[in-house]
Amino acid sequence: MKVTKRLLFLDDIRYPAEVYHYTSQDIFLRKDWDIVRNYEQFVSWILEKGLPEMISFDHDLADGHYLNSSEFVEKTGYDCGKWLIEYCMDKDLNLPDFYCHSLNPVGKENIERLLKNFKNDFQNI
């Protein structure tokens, strides 16, 4: 029996094939991506199905709702990354492979730094 890798794609509007056009990463042409659109779906998917073999992160999720002019309430891909680290620590699991396809350069760098630091500092002990 052939084992199919589970792939999780976090993005509020795009689909994996669209990301291929600016990343040129062949993995985005695969048809076996599960797509989640926000923080709540991300958490629920992992709690229900376990860790995927790979996650691709977008940073900016949802349409940017504000409580007032100074308080942003949107959960981002960075928040998903923080939750994922806590989940892996609590369950003593290794972080899955990851990619960040976000077009937000600062958000992309923050997610990559967060996940790489966790992988390097806590999983290589």
HUBEL-V62448 format. One record per residue. N is the residue number from 1. PHI is phi in radians with two decimals (999 if undefined). OMEGA is omega in degrees with one decimal (none if undefined). Layout:
n->N phi->PHI omega->OMEGA
n->N phi->PHI omega->OMEGA
This chain:
n->1 phi->999 omega->179.8
n->2 phi->-1.43 omega->178.4
n->3 phi->-1.62 omega->178.7
n->4 phi->-1.74 omega->176.6
n->5 phi->-1.21 omega->174.3
n->6 phi->-1.61 omega->-178.9
n->7 phi->-2.11 omega->-178.4
n->8 phi->-2.06 omega->-176.4
n->9 phi->-2.00 omega->-179.8
n->10 phi->-1.79 omega->179.1
n->11 phi->-2.87 omega->-176.5
n->12 phi->-1.34 omega->-176.5
n->13 phi->-2.35 omega->-174.0
n->14 phi->-1.51 omega->173.7
n->15 phi->-2.00 omega->-176.7
n->16 phi->-0.93 omega->-178.7
n->17 phi->-1.08 omega->177.3
n->18 phi->-1.17 omega->-179.5
n->19 phi->-1.21 omega->177.9
n->20 phi->-0.97 omega->-175.3
n->21 phi->-1.08 omega->177.7
n->22 phi->-1.95 omega->176.8
n->23 phi->-1.85 omega->-174.4
n->24 phi->1.01 omega->177.4
n->25 phi->-1.59 omega->-175.7
n->26 phi->-1.01 omega->-178.4
n->27 phi->-1.03 omega->-179.2
n->28 phi->-1.31 omega->175.7
n->29 phi->-1.55 omega->178.5
n->30 phi->-1.15 omega->-176.5
n->31 phi->-1.68 omega->-172.2
n->32 phi->-1.76 omega->175.0
n->33 phi->-1.44 omega->164.9
n->34 phi->-1.67 omega->-174.7
n->35 phi->-1.92 omega->171.9
n->36 phi->-2.13 omega->-170.4
n->37 phi->-1.85 omega->-177.4
n->38 phi->-2.74 omega->-177.9
n->39 phi->-1.01 omega->-176.7
n->40 phi->-1.09 omega->178.0
n->41 phi->-1.16 omega->178.4
n->42 phi->-1.04 omega->-179.2
n->43 phi->-1.08 omega->-178.5
n->44 phi->-1.06 omega->-178.8
n->45 phi->-1.05 omega->-178.3
n->46 phi->-1.19 omega->178.8
n->47 phi->-1.12 omega->-179.3
n->48 phi->-1.43 omega->-170.7
n->49 phi->-1.96 omega->-176.7
n->50 phi->1.51 omega->-178.2
n->51 phi->-1.27 omega->172.3
n->52 phi->-1.36 omega->176.9
n->53 phi->-1.36 omega->177.7
n->54 phi->-2.62 omega->174.5
n->55 phi->-2.22 omega->171.5
n->56 phi->-1.94 omega->-172.4
n->57 phi->-1.82 omega->161.5
n->58 phi->-1.78 omega->178.5
n->59 phi->-1.57 omega->-173.3
n->60 phi->-1.47 omega->-179.0
n->61 phi->-2.02 omega->179.4
n->62 phi->1.26 omega->-173.4
n->63 phi->-1.90 omega->170.1
n->64 phi->1.20 omega->176.6
n->65 phi->-1.42 omega->179.4
n->66 phi->-2.09 omega->171.1
n->67 phi->-1.32 omega->171.9
n->68 phi->-2.63 omega->-172.5
n->69 phi->-1.13 omega->-176.7
n->70 phi->-1.98 omega->-173.9
n->71 phi->-2.08 omega->-179.0
n->72 phi->-1.53 omega->-175.6
n->73 phi->-1.93 omega->179.6
n->74 phi->-1.13 omega->171.2
n->75 phi->-1.51 omega->-175.6
n->76 phi->-1.83 omega->172.9
n->77 phi->-1.07 omega->176.4
n->78 phi->-1.11 omega->175.7
n->79 phi->-1.08 omega->176.6
n->80 phi->-1.11 omega->177.7
n->81 phi->-1.09 omega->177.9
n->82 phi->-1.11 omega->178.4
n->83 phi->-1.08 omega->-179.4
n->84 phi->-1.04 omega->178.3
n->85 phi->-1.09 omega->178.2
n->86 phi->-1.05 omega->179.4
n->87 phi->-1.07 omega->-179.9
n->88 phi->-1.12 omega->178.7
n->89 phi->-1.15 omega->-179.1
n->90 phi->-1.10 omega->-176.6
n->91 phi->-1.70 omega->-177.2
n->92 phi->0.96 omega->-179.1
n->93 phi->-1.98 omega->173.0
n->94 phi->-1.37 omega->175.3
n->95 phi->-1.09 omega->176.8
n->96 phi->-1.23 omega->172.4
n->97 phi->-1.03 omega->-178.8
n->98 phi->-2.55 omega->175.6
n->99 phi->-2.50 omega->175.2
n->100 phi->-2.10 omega->-177.3
n->101 phi->-1.73 omega->-176.6
n->102 phi->-1.04 omega->174.5
n->103 phi->-1.56 omega->174.8
n->104 phi->-1.50 omega->-172.9
n->105 phi->-1.10 omega->179.4
n->106 phi->-1.24 omega->177.8
n->107 phi->-1.08 omega->178.4
n->108 phi->-1.06 omega->179.6
n->109 phi->-1.09 omega->-180.0
n->110 phi->-1.11 omega->178.9
n->111 phi->-1.13 omega->-179.2
n->112 phi->-1.06 omega->-179.9
n->113 phi->-1.11 omega->179.3
n->114 phi->-0.98 omega->-175.1
n->115 phi->-1.26 omega->178.7
n->116 phi->-1.14 omega->178.4
n->117 phi->-1.10 omega->177.7
n->118 phi->-1.08 omega->-178.4
n->119 phi->-1.07 omega->-178.4
n->120 phi->-1.29 omega->-172.9
n->121 phi->-1.49 omega->-173.0
n->122 phi->-1.99 omega->-175.9
n->123 phi->-1.81 omega->178.6
n->124 phi->-1.92 omega->-178.4
n->125 phi->-1.48 omega->none
